[in-house]
Amino acid sequence: MMTATHKTAATEHLNIVIVGHVDHGKSTLLGRLYADTGSLPEGKLEKVQAICRQQGKEFEYAFLFDAFLEEQEQGITIDTARTFFTWKERYYIIIDAPGHKEFLKNMISGAARAEAALLVIDALDGVKEQSKKHGLLLSMLGIRQVVVVVNKMDLVGYRRDVFDGIEKEYREYLDQLKVRPERVIPVSAKQGDNVASRSERMAWYTGPTALEALELFRKEAARSQQPLRLPVQDIFKFDARRIVAGRVSSGRLRVGDRLVFSPSNKTANIKTIEAFNVEPLPTEAQAGQSIGITLDEQIFIERGEIASRQDDLPCVSTAFRANVFWLGRRPLEQDKKYALRLATREVDCQVAIIHRIVDASDLAHQQGGTFVGRDQVADVTLRARSPLAFDLVHTFETTGRFVIVDEYDIAGGGIITELVHDEQEFLRDEARRRDFAWVKGEVGAEARAQHFGHRSALVLFTGPADASKAFLARKLEMILVAEGRHAYLLEGENLRRGLDADLSQSDTRDTVEMVRRYGEVARLLADTGLIVVSTTNPFGLAHHQVIETIRTLVHPTPVIAVQMSHIKPEAEEPPPGIDLMFAGPEDFDAAARQIVEELKRRGVLAHAIGAKPTFQYSI
């Protein structure tokens, strides 16, 4: 048995969750770890052994875990399922929730965020349904560092073939869940084999002990050493200054740094770092600090954007895959509108697809469905109404977690596991990076807006080919020009006969290229200050990804997407990506006027005061 002399002052913390069936020896494994590392209070081992003798029962290391838990609880407010010990230069926090439901609630709040996991399997029982359910739980929680401990090897005579069979079967199962254990360790917690000391009875095993496996778990880099993430909390105006305020989630920033704000993709340099009642003003800040910054350019950004550096951008999309933990009184329903809050941003969202549901009480799971009940975990695809900046949870925790609001109540939380990919994705990424190198002339967008009396915009009509969208587009162009606006109809047929003459509409790859060329043309026209009116005729019926791609291609020009259909839309509001919906043919003059009002609401058209037009910053 090791002693406490092996320990030194801890310099880092690591959260580890231990999962496994109640009879598979979790408490025994933990009790043995605490005893063999000298982590128990002085005399605790002897005291428990004496109590066992007095009661005439066999001593078990699981009793040490229970006694250690009681000892740590005295005078300390901690979760009753959490203990801790120090070994070498690391402080281990062991999370062993009494029930899956309680554990999931902790995971949602982030109070018990696990960075690694020990999964315990009984060697005598082998891989049972419960072991598979726990593997599924780790998959749903997005835990990447996993070590499997095959316990009770003494009950199978320390046989290598038994261990090899369990390892092969369980690795194959976990691989389906995209959980790849770093190590599988044969142990006997009761006898101490391969817990803290190497076992002579399993000389055939040459890997690390359970304690050494804990040491091999990697601690994520300090927040200040990670790439920059600064969610914008608010914009304040003082004198002539516009101060961007927020809390630095990760990384560092300094005066002079070039920032990219996502999802708007706008860039500027840090002019000053502001702090309340501090003289002189700081020149740098790091993770954990709440700060204000001023920029060297008057760019329009909003609350909820995330500032980063150009070489390490967050994801930007309207769709992502996530594991959602639902605690709401009402079920989480597919296609119902909810509010999603991520960092400082709130957007409307819908559940597009429910891939899999797991019940937190017993880990029973089912494929698909149309709703998620209370205390269930679901693997879903979420779709937001507007582009959202985020990270995958294993990359950045703060910008990879979110909550869902159902009628003013926080009803669930989730972790983002995957970006939803599509054939347009590379175009959007290419356009974001193209904007960083865009060569500007001496006349900026603000000067053009003051000269023309309006900002640039793209009004994009989509819908079936015979839904009269081209007629409404022409009507809108006529009204705008009659009002003195600088508008231009970008006719798809002209592109097809000229710029796209070498492309085929029946070839999917050519259709993607058509979208790219269309976006580049629209971007150039909008850069001149025009209001561009167009349809999706150049590339057929536009779906959600195409509209999102065009929005990225013409950035920073706003896109107002208008959907035309044959019948009156039943939905109370447009689907994601669509701003206005009309059924045609109807009163085209009234529809065009409604689009004009939307342009005013979005701040594209000016509200004249005297001779000088002013703009509402709502783009």
Secondary structure, DSSP 8 states (H G I E B T S, - for coil): ---GGG-----EEEEEEEE--TTSSHHHHHHHHHHHTT-S-TTHHHHHHHHHHHHT----HHHHHHHHHHHHHTT----TTEEEEEETTEEEEEE--SSHHHHHHHHHHTTT--SEEEEEEETTT-S-HHHHHHHHHHHHHT--EEEEEEE-GGGGTT-HHHHHHHHHHHHHHHHHTT---SEEEE-BTTTTBTTTB--STTTT--S--HHHHHHHS-----GGGS--BEEEEEEEEETTEEEEEEE--BSEEETT-EEEEETTTEEEEEEEEE-TT-SS--SEEETT-EEEEEESS-----TT-EEE-TTS--EEEEEEEEEEEE--SS-EEBT--EEEEETTEEEEEEEEEEEEEEETTT--EEE--SEE-TTEEEEEEEEEEEEEEE--TTT-SGGGEEEEEETTEEEEEEEEEEE---TTHHHHHHHHHHHHT----SS-HHHHHHHHTB--EEEEEES-TTSSHHHHHHHHHHHHHHTT--EEEE-HHHHHHTTTTT--TT-HHHHHHHHHHHHHHHHHHHHTT-EEEEESGGGSS--HHHHHHHHHHTTTS-EEEEEEESS---SSS--TT-SEEEESSS-HHHHHHHHHHHHHHTT-B-EEETTEEE-----
